[in-house]
Amino acid sequence: MKLSKYFTLDEMTRSRTAEQRNILNVPNDEQIENLTDLCIYVLDPIRDAVGRPIEVTSGYRSNLLNKAVGGSRTSQHPEGKAADIRVKGIKIEQLFRFILALGIEFDQCIQEFDTWIHISFNKGNNRKQALRAIKRNGQTVFIPVRYGNK
């Protein structure tokens, strides 16, 4: 099922952990609508701007899958509102700065451990939070990042 110009439901729900642990990872209609909004309003514009495919390392996660991968209890992945992404050939810091400079609507854009970008969209309630997640003494710490007119 195609969600947007570039993204399908399959790639937004694909999970190696779900396959390995036989976890059902099927979104409901509301979650599919959220995934569609995420793709149309956030991921497609990023893809158009970078001119390269975006790899979704984690999109929708059922609650069971979210728990299995150690996701936050307040994660937006189970709502279908978030994806972790990267782009081959572009360093994570560079992609992070690029996304912030685009001026697109998003809820959170988090550069996580120089490994991926977590990006979310919450239609009508976007906080436009830009953060860096780092490990400090074994704990994840989120550091706010100023950008644009902020």
Z-matrix of the N, CA and C atoms (Angstrom, degrees):
N
C 1 1.455
C 2 1.525 1 108.96
N 3 1.314 2 116.14 1 126.64
C 4 1.452 3 121.05 2 -179.90
C 5 1.531 4 109.10 3 -84.20
N 6 1.341 5 116.13 4 128.94
C 7 1.465 6 121.01 5 179.31
C 8 1.522 7 111.85 6 -95.53
N 9 1.341 8 115.21 7 -30.09
C 10 1.463 9 120.28 8 -175.85
C 11 1.520 10 108.76 9 -158.22
N 12 1.298 11 115.57 10 -171.22
C 13 1.466 12 121.91 11 -179.25
C 14 1.537 13 111.98 12 -54.46
N 15 1.329 14 117.40 13 -40.64
C 16 1.460 15 121.37 14 -173.61
C 17 1.530 16 115.43 15 -114.27
N 18 1.316 17 118.73 16 -17.43
C 19 1.464 18 120.03 17 -167.91
C 20 1.522 19 113.06 18 -118.51
N 21 1.347 20 114.08 19 146.09
C 22 1.459 21 121.38 20 178.31
C 23 1.527 22 110.08 21 -115.21
N 24 1.314 23 115.09 22 160.72
C 25 1.463 24 120.15 23 176.61
C 26 1.522 25 110.00 24 -61.23
N 27 1.331 26 117.08 25 -38.19
C 28 1.460 27 120.36 26 -179.88
C 29 1.525 28 112.12 27 -57.66
N 30 1.321 29 117.51 28 -47.10
C 31 1.465 30 118.09 29 -177.67
C 32 1.526 31 112.50 30 -73.66
N 33 1.330 32 116.98 31 -22.48
C 34 1.468 33 120.34 32 179.00
C 35 1.534 34 112.00 33 -83.93
N 36 1.343 35 117.17 34 -9.40
C 37 1.470 36 120.60 35 179.74
C 38 1.527 37 112.72 36 -119.31
N 39 1.318 38 117.06 37 -5.62
C 40 1.465 39 121.50 38 -176.95
C 41 1.533 40 110.32 39 -64.46
N 42 1.327 41 115.18 40 136.58
C 43 1.465 42 120.35 41 -179.92
C 44 1.526 43 110.18 42 -153.56
N 45 1.303 44 115.41 43 121.81
C 46 1.465 45 120.19 44 176.50
C 47 1.528 46 110.21 45 -63.86
N 48 1.331 47 116.48 46 -39.63
C 49 1.468 48 120.60 47 179.54
C 50 1.527 49 110.51 48 -62.70
N 51 1.327 50 117.34 49 -42.96
C 52 1.471 51 120.75 50 178.58
C 53 1.521 52 110.34 51 -61.45
N 54 1.331 53 117.00 52 -42.48
C 55 1.470 54 120.62 53 179.22
C 56 1.526 55 110.74 54 -64.54
N 57 1.333 56 116.82 55 -46.73
C 58 1.462 57 120.93 56 -177.31
C 59 1.523 58 112.20 57 -65.25
N 60 1.320 59 117.30 58 -35.69
C 61 1.467 60 121.34 59 -176.13
C 62 1.532 61 113.13 60 -101.57
N 63 1.328 62 115.05 61 5.77
C 64 1.466 63 120.48 62 178.52
C 65 1.532 64 112.09 63 56.31
N 66 1.345 65 115.12 64 45.99
C 67 1.462 66 121.73 65 179.94
C 68 1.527 67 108.55 66 -98.42
N 69 1.314 68 116.03 67 127.36
C 70 1.457 69 121.42 68 177.62
C 71 1.534 70 108.22 69 -69.37
N 72 1.327 71 116.88 70 127.00
C 73 1.466 72 121.34 71 -177.32
C 74 1.531 73 108.90 72 -130.32
N 75 1.328 74 115.36 73 68.40
C 76 1.463 75 121.65 74 -175.54
C 77 1.530 76 109.18 75 -119.40
N 78 1.338 77 117.38 76 117.40
C 79 1.462 78 119.89 77 179.97
C 80 1.523 79 112.35 78 -76.81
N 81 1.329 80 114.89 79 154.93
C 82 1.464 81 120.42 80 174.66
C 83 1.536 82 109.10 81 -86.52
N 84 1.329 83 117.17 82 -178.82
C 85 1.466 84 121.08 83 -176.37
C 86 1.527 85 112.78 84 -59.93
N 87 1.317 86 117.27 85 -42.16
C 88 1.467 87 120.72 86 179.97
C 89 1.532 88 110.37 87 -64.74
N 90 1.311 89 117.28 88 -41.92
C 91 1.466 90 121.04 89 179.05
C 92 1.531 91 110.77 90 -66.73
N 93 1.328 92 117.28 91 -36.57
C 94 1.472 93 120.86 92 176.29
C 95 1.527 94 110.07 93 -65.41
N 96 1.323 95 116.73 94 -39.29
C 97 1.473 96 120.31 95 176.69
C 98 1.533 97 110.32 96 -62.41
N 99 1.330 98 117.06 97 -41.53
C 100 1.465 99 121.16 98 177.45
C 101 1.531 100 111.02 99 -64.25
N 102 1.332 101 116.58 100 -43.33
C 103 1.468 102 120.29 101 177.63
C 104 1.530 103 110.73 102 -61.39
N 105 1.316 104 116.23 103 -40.37
C 106 1.466 105 121.01 104 178.68
C 107 1.526 106 110.22 105 -61.68
N 108 1.329 107 117.28 106 -46.12
C 109 1.469 108 120.80 107 177.14
C 110 1.524 109 111.04 108 -60.21
N 111 1.327 110 117.08 109 -44.75
C 112 1.461 111 121.37 110 178.47
C 113 1.529 112 110.70 111 -57.36
N 114 1.308 113 116.47 112 -45.33
C 115 1.463 114 120.77 113 -179.32
C 116 1.531 115 111.90 114 -67.18
N 117 1.320 116 117.05 115 -47.17
C 118 1.465 117 121.19 116 -176.14
C 119 1.527 118 112.15 117 -68.30
N 120 1.327 119 117.14 118 -46.10
C 121 1.459 120 120.73 119 -172.27
C 122 1.522 121 114.82 120 -90.39
N 123 1.329 122 117.58 121 -18.19
C 124 1.464 123 119.81 122 -176.34
C 125 1.532 124 112.28 123 -123.32
N 126 1.320 125 116.88 124 -59.91
C 127 1.467 126 119.13 125 -172.65
C 128 1.529 127 113.09 126 -69.65
N 129 1.329 128 118.34 127 -42.72
C 130 1.470 129 119.69 128 178.08
C 131 1.534 130 111.82 129 -60.28
N 132 1.347 131 118.93 130 -47.22
C 133 1.467 132 118.16 131 178.00
C 134 1.540 133 113.66 132 -61.58
N 135 1.333 134 116.68 133 -35.28
C 136 1.473 135 118.74 134 176.41
C 137 1.524 136 109.08 135 -65.44
N 138 1.331 137 116.78 136 -45.90
C 139 1.473 138 121.70 137 179.57
C 140 1.527 139 110.96 138 -59.40
N 141 1.318 140 117.58 139 -45.03
C 142 1.468 141 121.32 140 177.81
C 143 1.531 142 110.65 141 -59.92
N 144 1.318 143 116.62 142 -43.50
C 145 1.467 144 121.14 143 -175.99
C 146 1.532 145 112.92 144 -71.28
N 147 1.340 146 118.10 145 -40.12
C 148 1.470 147 119.40 146 -178.63
C 149 1.518 148 111.92 147 -81.56
N 150 1.329 149 116.54 148 -22.56
C 151 1.459 150 119.97 149 178.39
C 152 1.512 151 114.04 150 69.63
N 153 1.329 152 115.93 151 22.27
C 154 1.467 153 122.08 152 179.16
C 155 1.521 154 109.39 153 -141.02
N 156 1.342 155 117.29 154 155.32
C 157 1.468 156 119.50 155 176.43
C 158 1.523 157 111.92 156 -61.67
N 159 1.312 158 114.90 157 147.25
C 160 1.464 159 122.47 158 175.52
C 161 1.518 160 107.56 159 -102.75
N 162 1.319 161 116.18 160 131.02
C 163 1.466 162 120.41 161 174.64
C 164 1.526 163 108.38 162 -92.95
N 165 1.314 164 116.29 163 121.32
C 166 1.464 165 121.63 164 175.74
C 167 1.521 166 106.61 165 -90.83
N 168 1.332 167 116.50 166 107.82
C 169 1.465 168 119.88 167 -179.06
C 170 1.525 169 111.25 168 -82.85
N 171 1.345 170 116.21 169 -23.92
C 172 1.452 171 121.04 170 175.82
C 173 1.522 172 108.01 171 -159.48
N 174 1.320 173 116.25 172 122.71
C 175 1.461 174 121.03 173 177.31
C 176 1.513 175 108.52 174 -114.99
N 177 1.326 176 115.96 175 -118.52
C 178 1.453 177 119.82 176 177.78
C 179 1.531 178 110.28 177 -63.37
N 180 1.347 179 114.94 178 138.79
C 181 1.470 180 121.48 179 173.72
C 182 1.519 181 108.13 180 -134.96
N 183 1.313 182 116.15 181 127.78
C 184 1.464 183 118.83 182 171.60
C 185 1.530 184 107.33 183 -61.70
N 186 1.317 185 117.25 184 163.65
C 187 1.473 186 119.64 185 178.96
C 188 1.522 187 111.33 186 -58.06
N 189 1.328 188 116.63 187 -40.52
C 190 1.462 189 120.79 188 179.68
C 191 1.534 190 110.71 189 -64.55
N 192 1.313 191 116.76 190 -42.93
C 193 1.470 192 120.26 191 178.50
C 194 1.523 193 110.46 192 -66.84
N 195 1.318 194 117.27 193 -41.46
C 196 1.462 195 120.52 194 179.09
C 197 1.528 196 110.59 195 -58.40
N 198 1.327 197 115.88 196 -41.95
C 199 1.473 198 120.64 197 177.98
C 200 1.532 199 110.09 198 -66.31
N 201 1.328 200 116.86 199 -41.13
C 202 1.469 201 121.33 200 -178.22
C 203 1.529 202 112.51 201 -63.55
N 204 1.334 203 117.39 202 -32.43
C 205 1.468 204 119.66 203 -179.67
C 206 1.527 205 112.49 204 -92.32
N 207 1.329 206 116.87 205 2.82
C 208 1.459 207 120.55 206 178.68
C 209 1.519 208 113.02 207 78.77
N 210 1.339 209 117.08 208 25.57
C 211 1.462 210 120.91 209 179.17
C 212 1.516 211 111.61 210 -70.55
N 213 1.304 212 115.12 211 157.79
C 214 1.456 213 122.27 212 178.80
C 215 1.525 214 110.65 213 -63.68
N 216 1.324 215 116.46 214 147.41
C 217 1.465 216 120.58 215 176.04
C 218 1.521 217 111.22 216 -65.40
N 219 1.329 218 117.67 217 -22.26
C 220 1.462 219 121.80 218 179.50
C 221 1.539 220 111.43 219 -101.93
N 222 1.320 221 116.93 220 14.70
C 223 1.464 222 121.69 221 -179.26
C 224 1.521 223 111.87 222 -57.40
N 225 1.331 224 115.62 223 144.68
C 226 1.458 225 120.93 224 176.13
C 227 1.532 226 111.74 225 -89.22
N 228 1.332 227 117.60 226 -6.40
C 229 1.466 228 120.76 227 178.29
C 230 1.536 229 112.07 228 -58.74
N 231 1.348 230 120.53 229 -44.70
C 232 1.464 231 119.58 230 180.00
C 233 1.540 232 114.14 231 -66.23
N 234 1.317 233 117.11 232 -17.13
C 235 1.464 234 120.70 233 176.66
C 236 1.532 235 111.26 234 -87.90
N 237 1.332 236 116.73 235 -9.63
C 238 1.457 237 120.49 236 -175.88
C 239 1.516 238 112.38 237 80.32
N 240 1.316 239 116.99 238 19.46
C 241 1.457 240 121.36 239 -176.00
C 242 1.524 241 113.91 240 -103.82
N 243 1.341 242 118.33 241 2.17
C 244 1.459 243 120.21 242 -174.91
C 245 1.518 244 112.41 243 -140.89
N 246 1.328 245 114.18 244 154.06
C 247 1.463 246 121.26 245 174.36
C 248 1.524 247 108.44 246 -145.72
N 249 1.319 248 114.85 247 146.86
C 250 1.460 249 121.48 248 171.21
C 251 1.515 250 106.04 249 -101.89
N 252 1.333 251 115.99 250 129.44
C 253 1.463 252 120.38 251 -172.42
C 254 1.514 253 112.30 252 -134.51
N 255 1.326 254 113.78 253 162.16
C 256 1.460 255 122.01 254 168.43
C 257 1.523 256 107.09 255 -155.50
N 258 1.318 257 115.37 256 164.50
C 259 1.454 258 121.63 257 -179.71
C 260 1.518 259 107.93 258 -130.10
N 261 1.324 260 116.09 259 123.46
C 262 1.459 261 121.20 260 -179.18
C 263 1.529 262 109.98 261 -57.37
N 264 1.336 263 115.11 262 131.76
C 265 1.452 264 120.95 263 177.64
C 266 1.516 265 115.14 264 87.48
N 267 1.332 266 116.81 265 -1.45
C 268 1.465 267 120.41 266 178.17
C 269 1.522 268 108.40 267 -122.51
N 270 1.325 269 116.37 268 123.82
C 271 1.464 270 120.43 269 179.01
C 272 1.523 271 109.39 270 -65.04
N 273 1.319 272 115.36 271 149.21
C 274 1.462 273 121.50 272 -175.70
C 275 1.532 274 111.16 273 -58.98
N 276 1.306 275 118.40 274 -43.95
C 277 1.475 276 120.97 275 178.38
C 278 1.526 277 110.58 276 -59.61
N 279 1.318 278 116.20 277 -42.89
C 280 1.464 279 121.08 278 179.61
C 281 1.533 280 110.34 279 -64.21
N 282 1.330 281 117.73 280 -43.74
C 283 1.463 282 121.93 281 178.75
C 284 1.531 283 110.40 282 -63.79
N 285 1.307 284 117.28 283 -42.27
C 286 1.463 285 123.08 284 178.90
C 287 1.526 286 110.00 285 -57.19
N 288 1.319 287 116.39 286 -52.58
C 289 1.473 288 121.32 287 -179.58
C 290 1.528 289 110.94 288 -62.40
N 291 1.327 290 115.97 289 -39.26
C 292 1.462 291 121.69 290 -179.97
C 293 1.525 292 110.45 291 -61.60
N 294 1.333 293 116.98 292 -46.34
C 295 1.466 294 121.81 293 -179.72
C 296 1.530 295 110.13 294 -62.25
N 297 1.319 296 116.87 295 -44.63
C 298 1.462 297 120.21 296 -179.69
C 299 1.525 298 111.12 297 -62.63
N 300 1.329 299 116.91 298 -36.77
C 301 1.468 300 121.11 299 -179.61
C 302 1.526 301 112.95 300 -72.58
N 303 1.337 302 117.65 301 -20.29
C 304 1.466 303 120.91 302 -178.85
C 305 1.527 304 112.69 303 -64.69
N 306 1.315 305 116.13 304 -30.73
C 307 1.456 306 119.87 305 -178.86
C 308 1.517 307 114.30 306 77.52
N 309 1.334 308 117.60 307 18.37
C 310 1.465 309 120.46 308 178.71
C 311 1.529 310 109.99 309 -76.88
N 312 1.318 311 115.00 310 157.94
C 313 1.462 312 120.97 311 175.55
C 314 1.522 313 109.65 312 -74.09
N 315 1.326 314 116.50 313 133.20
C 316 1.463 315 121.65 314 172.09
C 317 1.510 316 107.83 315 -153.89
N 318 1.320 317 115.58 316 162.50
C 319 1.456 318 120.26 317 176.07
C 320 1.520 319 109.28 318 -87.21
N 321 1.329 320 115.80 319 -58.94
C 322 1.458 321 121.08 320 176.72
C 323 1.516 322 109.57 321 -132.67
N 324 1.315 323 115.07 322 141.48
C 325 1.461 324 122.42 323 170.38
C 326 1.522 325 104.95 324 -128.55
N 327 1.323 326 115.52 325 111.98
C 328 1.468 327 120.29 326 -174.24
C 329 1.524 328 109.50 327 -122.72
N 330 1.312 329 115.47 328 121.94
C 331 1.467 330 120.50 329 172.50
C 332 1.529 331 105.20 330 -82.25
N 333 1.322 332 115.77 331 109.35
C 334 1.461 333 119.30 332 -174.96
C 335 1.522 334 111.71 333 -102.64
N 336 1.323 335 114.90 334 108.90
C 337 1.464 336 124.18 335 170.52
C 338 1.537 337 113.51 336 54.91
N 339 1.328 338 118.06 337 30.02
C 340 1.470 339 121.63 338 -178.21
C 341 1.532 340 111.75 339 55.41
N 342 1.347 341 116.86 340 26.61
C 343 1.461 342 121.56 341 -177.57
C 344 1.518 343 112.37 342 -115.50
N 345 1.345 344 117.59 343 -37.69
C 346 1.452 345 121.80 344 179.43
C 347 1.518 346 108.52 345 -158.35
N 348 1.338 347 115.00 346 170.36
C 349 1.461 348 122.78 347 172.82
C 350 1.523 349 107.19 348 -109.89
N 351 1.317 350 115.77 349 125.20
C 352 1.465 351 121.48 350 171.62
C 353 1.526 352 105.21 351 -91.40
N 354 1.325 353 116.79 352 124.41
C 355 1.463 354 119.79 353 178.33
C 356 1.516 355 108.85 354 -132.57
N 357 1.332 356 115.45 355 137.17
C 358 1.466 357 119.56 356 -178.23
C 359 1.526 358 110.08 357 -133.46
N 360 1.331 359 113.35 358 160.71
C 361 1.461 360 121.57 359 179.40
C 362 1.517 361 107.76 360 -139.35
N 363 1.330 362 115.77 361 128.06
C 364 1.454 363 121.89 362 -178.14
C 365 1.533 364 107.13 363 -128.68
N 366 1.296 365 116.35 364 84.92
C 367 1.473 366 123.63 365 -171.71
C 368 1.530 367 112.20 366 -43.27
N 369 1.325 368 115.17 367 121.48
C 370 1.458 369 121.37 368 178.61
C 371 1.515 370 114.98 369 82.59
N 372 1.330 371 118.13 370 -9.65
C 373 1.476 372 122.06 371 -177.72
C 374 1.520 373 112.73 372 -135.45
N 375 1.318 374 118.12 373 34.51
C 376 1.463 375 120.45 374 -178.60
C 377 1.534 376 111.82 375 -73.48
N 378 1.321 377 114.77 376 128.99
C 379 1.465 378 121.10 377 -179.28
C 380 1.523 379 112.89 378 -87.06
N 381 1.345 380 116.88 379 -15.88
C 382 1.474 381 122.34 380 -177.08
C 383 1.536 382 110.96 381 53.33
N 384 1.332 383 116.61 382 45.80
C 385 1.460 384 122.16 383 177.77
C 386 1.514 385 109.92 384 -87.39
N 387 1.311 386 115.91 385 128.28
C 388 1.459 387 121.73 386 172.74
C 389 1.528 388 106.90 387 -113.77
N 390 1.335 389 115.75 388 125.61
C 391 1.462 390 121.04 389 -175.34
C 392 1.522 391 110.49 390 -139.07
N 393 1.321 392 115.52 391 155.83
C 394 1.464 393 121.82 392 168.36
C 395 1.522 394 106.81 393 -114.13
N 396 1.327 395 116.20 394 131.02
C 397 1.462 396 120.94 395 175.92
C 398 1.523 397 107.33 396 -101.52
N 399 1.323 398 115.61 397 125.59
C 400 1.462 399 121.17 398 177.67
C 401 1.524 400 108.64 399 -132.76
N 402 1.320 401 115.27 400 161.47
C 403 1.466 402 120.05 401 174.25
C 404 1.521 403 108.09 402 -96.92
N 405 1.331 404 115.28 403 130.00
C 406 1.458 405 121.42 404 176.95
C 407 1.516 406 107.11 405 -135.60
N 408 1.317 407 116.67 406 115.25
C 409 1.467 408 122.17 407 -177.26
C 410 1.528 409 111.84 408 54.95
N 411 1.346 410 115.81 409 40.55
C 412 1.453 411 121.14 410 177.06
C 413 1.522 412 114.94 411 79.25
N 414 1.320 413 117.34 412 -2.15
C 415 1.457 414 122.02 413 -179.86
C 416 1.527 415 110.13 414 -109.03
N 417 1.323 416 116.34 415 144.99
C 418 1.462 417 119.99 416 174.99
C 419 1.520 418 108.70 417 -80.72
N 420 1.334 419 114.73 418 128.02
C 421 1.462 420 122.11 419 179.61
C 422 1.516 421 107.91 420 -119.72
N 423 1.338 422 117.21 421 135.07
C 424 1.459 423 122.27 422 179.08
C 425 1.522 424 109.33 423 -106.03
N 426 1.322 425 115.11 424 123.04
C 427 1.460 426 121.37 425 -178.15
C 428 1.535 427 108.61 426 -109.45
N 429 1.348 428 117.43 427 121.94
C 430 1.464 429 119.59 428 178.02
C 431 1.536 430 110.97 429 -63.98
N 432 1.324 431 115.03 430 145.18
C 433 1.459 432 122.14 431 178.98
C 434 1.527 433 107.43 432 -121.70
N 435 1.320 434 116.03 433 128.93
C 436 1.469 435 120.99 434 177.62
C 437 1.528 436 108.34 435 -84.03
N 438 1.316 437 115.51 436 141.60
C 439 1.465 438 120.07 437 177.87
C 440 1.513 439 108.99 438 -157.15
N 441 1.309 440 116.41 439 165.23
C 442 1.462 441 121.38 440 177.40
C 443 1.517 442 111.98 441 55.35
N 444 1.312 443 116.90 442 -132.68
C 445 1.466 444 122.03 443 -179.33
C 446 1.523 445 112.99 444 -89.48
N 447 1.319 446 116.06 445 9.50
C 448 1.472 447 119.72 446 -178.01
C 449 1.508 448 111.06 447 -83.50
